[in-house]
Amino acid sequence: MRHHRHNQSCRRAFLALIFAAGFAASAQLTAANAQDAGAFLKGQTVRIYVGFSPGGGYDAYARMLAPHFEKKTGATVVVENRPGGGGLTALNQLVREKPDGLAMMMLNGESAILGQITKQPGVAFDMTKVSNLARVAHEQHFLLVNPNMPNSLKEIIASGKTVKFSATGRVDNLGDYAAVLCEALKMNCQIITGYKGSKEAGLAVMNGEVDALAISDGSGNDYAQGGQTKVIATIGNARSEFKPDVTTLNEQFQLPPDRKWLLDFRLAIKDYGRVMVAPPDMPADKLKYLQQVWREILTDPAVMEEAAKSKRPLKYEAPAKLDQYIRDLLQSLPPEKVDQVNEVILKKFS
């Protein structure tokens, strides 16, 4: 009996050794496979497009994340600012690039979706075909006003004053938010476009050239420092972590459904957020590798802490979920609602 138990113990020990050896070999193989999968980036120059001028939020995110991509892949990253068309010009250029993994974009995904819905002139992309790599950030929006403006939206509306908003374009995450806000609240508004980026649009509010700006909370928080502008509302379904004392539009106003649906639809687009994308038709192995790299970067606690300290918080979302958002948003509106979106965002308040 003792001899039998001894043999069983030996067999278990032997199997444990075999399993451990196999697991180690498998781990080495997985690491080797990952290394092989990323070989196409080693020593290469990767370009990350930003569709706005330097100094804005998209530029800041791209430059903050570029060193981490370099460290992960062994590539050299060059951030290229290609302003124009509210960021859509750069996306048009990206989709014409070779799908070799050497070009990607820190995309204003919300404006890209709206650009397709509103059939913006010159749009040469189809968001259902763009290669989603990862959502980088999901943000609330602030309504900023010049310090000389009243302290509340209700006061501004009651004054009957025409409120001038700054934007780079009508579909740029600035002008479209302003249009939807003004339509929902029946405000007298004028949207002045042509600014090179959010930084220039923010400066226009600070110096009194315009009255207001609807902008992401991260950038808006920067522009409000030192009383250069003031934040009077959060355009979102939840308060911003940057200014939790500032109430949302839904808290300030009880809007009827016929005025609220457009605002709700615009906020649904916000869930797509700031995204990292690549050209269509990426080879499956390269696409999978890039998606893995960005997931590891954007969920790394050290990177997340760095981003939070720089007031550029990260909120990763997986590519499959982003693909679903796009399909839902581009197919959800009946024709009459599409017409209303176009009317409000493109034609009103000029």
Residue, then its C-alpha position, 0 to 999 in steps of 0.5 A: m500500500r505504501h508503495h502504491r501511495h508512493n507511486q501516486s505521489c511520484r506521478r502527481a509530482f511528475l504531472a505537476l512538473i509537466f504542467a508547469a513546464g508546459f505553462a511556462a512554454s505557453a507563456q513564452l510562446t504568447a509573449a513571443n507571439a505578441q512580440d512578433a505581432g508588433a514587429f511591424l512597428k519596431g523602429q518605424t515612425v507612427r503618425i498620430y493625426v490631430g484635426f485641430s491646431p496645437g494647444g487644444g484638448y485633442d492635441a494634449y491627449a495625443r501628446m500625453l499618450a504618444p510616449h506610452f505608445e513608443k514605450k510599448t511598441g518601439a516605434t517613434v510617434v510624431v503628432e501631426n496637427r492638421p486643422g480644418g473642417g472641425g477635424l473632419t479634413a484630417l479624418n478624410q486624409l486618414v482614411r486614404e492612408k495605407p492600412d499598415g498601422l503607421a497612421m492613426m488619429m486622435l479623433n473627435g468621434e462625436s463630430a465625425i458621426l455628426g458630419q456623416i449624419t449631416k452629410q458635410p461637404g467633402v466628407a470622404f469617410d464612412m464611420t462604419k468602416v473606420s478601424n476603432l482602436a479604443r475610446v480614450a475619454h468620455e467627457q461632459h460639456f460645459l457652457l462657458v461665458n464671458p465674466n461680464m455675462p449674467n451668472s445663470l442661463k435663466e438670466i441670460i434667456a430672460s434678458g433676450k440678448t443675442v448670445k454669440f458662441s465661438a466655434t471652429g465649424r458647425v459640426d465640431n463638438l463646439g458649434d453643434y453643442a451650441a446649436v442644440l443648446c440654443e434650440a432646446l432652450k429657445m435662446n437667441c443665439q449666433i454661432i460664429t465659426g472659423y476659429k482654428g481650434s478650441k484654444e482660439a475659441g476659448l480666447a475669443v470668450m476671454n477677450g469678449e469677442v464672443d459671449a459663450l462657448a460650449i466645450s468639453d469639461g477638461s478644456g473648459n476647466d482650463y479656460a475658466q482658471g483665474g476667472q477668465t471665463k465662468v462655467i454656468a451649466t453642465i451639458g450632460n446627464a451627470r455633473s462634471e468631476f471638475k466642477p461638481d457644484v455646477t448643475t446640469l441642464n436637466e437640473q436647471f430646466q424641465l424641458p418638454p419632449d419635443r424640445k428635449w429629444l435633440l439634446d438627448f440624441r446629441l448626448a447619446i453621441k457623446d458616449y462614442g467620445r474621443v477615440m483613437v482610430a486607424p484607416p479602414d481595412m486594417p489586416a486583422d493581425k495588425l488591428k488586433y495588436l494595435q487594439q491590445v496596445w491601446r487597451e493596455i495603455l489606457t487601462d494602465p493605473a500609472v498612465m491613468e494617474e498621470a492623465a488624472k493629474s494633468k486633468r485629462p482623465l481616461k475612460y477606455e471603451a472596447p472597440a466592439k462597443l464603439d462599433q455598436y455605438i456607431r451602428d446604433l447612432l447612424q441607423s436610429l433616426p427616422p428621415e424627418k428627425v434627420d432633417q431636423v438635425n440638419e436644420v438646427i445644426l447647419k442652418k439656424f443661429s448663423 
